[in-house]
Amino acid sequence: MTVTADDFATLKAMYPDAEIMADGGVDHVFIPKLPILTGGKNIALNALLRTGEHEGYLTRLFVERQIDGKGQNWKQYQILGRTWFAPSWNHIPADLPILSMLANHVAAFR
């Protein structure tokens, strides 16, 4: 899936340091220090949002480390030359606006 310029501009307004990185014909959006509310506290993790299918998941959100006590069945991946982690969290469609896609993925860490 390719991120549209308008959709990316909306994301950039909230996360000015975000970048699009393509891998295997699918856009990944790198978001440095993505704020995540988890366990009643805010943390900031580098994140990589894959806007297309990955191993049976419609879209994926990868983070730089596992979040203790949140998410299930964490796995480690090598993507774009870095190590990333993702829990099992599915059914977030690729046709959502990118901010909605991101919000739905972050919900796994509440």
C-alpha positions as CSV (number, residue, x, y, z in Angstrom):
1,M,0.0,0.0,0.0
2,T,1.2,3.5,-0.8
3,V,0.6,6.4,1.5
4,T,-1.0,9.4,-0.3
5,A,0.6,12.8,0.0
6,D,-2.5,14.3,1.6
7,D,-2.7,11.5,4.2
8,F,1.0,11.8,5.0
9,A,0.7,15.6,5.3
10,T,-2.0,15.0,8.0
11,L,0.3,12.7,9.9
12,K,3.3,15.0,9.5
13,A,1.2,17.8,11.1
14,M,1.2,15.7,14.3
15,Y,4.5,14.0,13.9
16,P,6.8,16.4,12.0
17,D,9.8,14.0,12.1
18,A,7.8,11.1,10.4
19,E,9.3,9.7,7.2
20,I,8.1,7.3,4.5
21,M,10.3,4.4,3.8
22,A,9.5,1.8,1.1
23,D,10.3,-1.8,1.5
24,G,9.1,-4.6,-0.8
25,G,6.6,-2.2,-2.6
26,V,4.9,-1.3,0.7
27,D,5.2,2.0,2.5
28,H,6.4,2.0,6.1
29,V,6.1,5.2,8.1
30,F,8.8,5.8,10.6
31,I,7.7,7.8,13.6
32,P,10.4,8.7,16.0
33,K,9.4,8.9,19.6
34,L,5.8,8.0,19.1
35,P,3.9,8.8,22.3
36,I,2.1,5.8,23.7
37,L,-0.2,5.7,26.7
38,T,0.3,2.3,28.4
39,G,-0.4,1.2,31.9
40,G,-1.5,4.7,32.9
41,K,1.8,6.3,31.9
42,N,3.2,7.9,28.7
43,I,6.2,6.4,27.0
44,A,7.9,7.3,23.7
45,L,9.1,4.7,21.3
46,N,10.4,4.7,17.8
47,A,7.7,3.1,15.7
48,L,7.3,1.8,12.1
49,L,3.8,1.6,10.7
50,R,3.5,-0.8,7.8
51,T,0.6,0.2,5.6
52,G,0.1,-3.1,3.9
53,E,-0.1,-6.8,4.5
54,H,2.6,-8.6,6.6
55,E,2.5,-12.3,7.5
56,G,-1.3,-12.4,7.4
57,Y,-1.9,-9.1,9.2
58,L,-3.6,-6.4,7.2
59,T,-1.3,-3.7,8.5
60,R,1.3,-3.7,11.3
61,L,2.8,-1.4,13.9
62,F,6.4,-2.3,14.9
63,V,8.1,-0.7,17.9
64,E,11.7,-0.6,19.0
65,R,11.1,-2.8,22.0
66,Q,8.4,-4.9,23.6
67,I,6.1,-3.2,26.1
68,D,5.9,-5.3,29.3
69,G,2.5,-6.6,30.0
70,K,0.9,-5.3,26.9
71,G,0.1,-7.1,23.7
72,Q,0.3,-10.8,23.1
73,N,2.6,-13.1,21.1
74,W,5.4,-10.6,20.5
75,K,7.8,-11.4,17.7
76,Q,11.0,-9.8,16.5
77,Y,11.6,-8.7,12.9
78,Q,14.4,-7.3,10.8
79,I,13.0,-4.5,8.7
80,L,14.9,-1.7,6.9
81,G,18.1,-2.7,8.6
82,R,16.8,-2.5,12.2
83,T,15.3,-4.8,14.8
84,W,11.6,-4.2,15.5
85,F,9.0,-5.9,17.7
86,A,5.2,-6.4,17.1
87,P,2.5,-8.1,19.1
88,S,-0.3,-10.1,17.5
89,W,-2.9,-7.4,16.7
90,N,-4.8,-7.7,13.5
91,H,-7.8,-6.5,11.4
92,I,-6.7,-2.9,11.0
93,P,-7.4,-2.3,7.3
94,A,-5.0,-0.5,4.9
95,D,-7.8,1.7,3.5
96,L,-8.2,3.7,6.8
97,P,-6.7,7.2,7.0
98,I,-3.2,6.8,8.3
99,L,-3.9,8.5,11.6
100,S,-6.9,6.2,12.2
101,M,-4.7,3.2,11.3
102,L,-2.1,4.3,13.8
103,A,-4.6,5.0,16.6
104,N,-6.1,1.5,16.1
105,H,-2.7,-0.1,16.4
106,V,-1.7,1.9,19.5
107,A,-4.9,0.6,21.2
108,A,-3.1,-2.7,21.6
109,F,-0.9,-1.1,24.2
110,R,-3.5,0.4,26.5
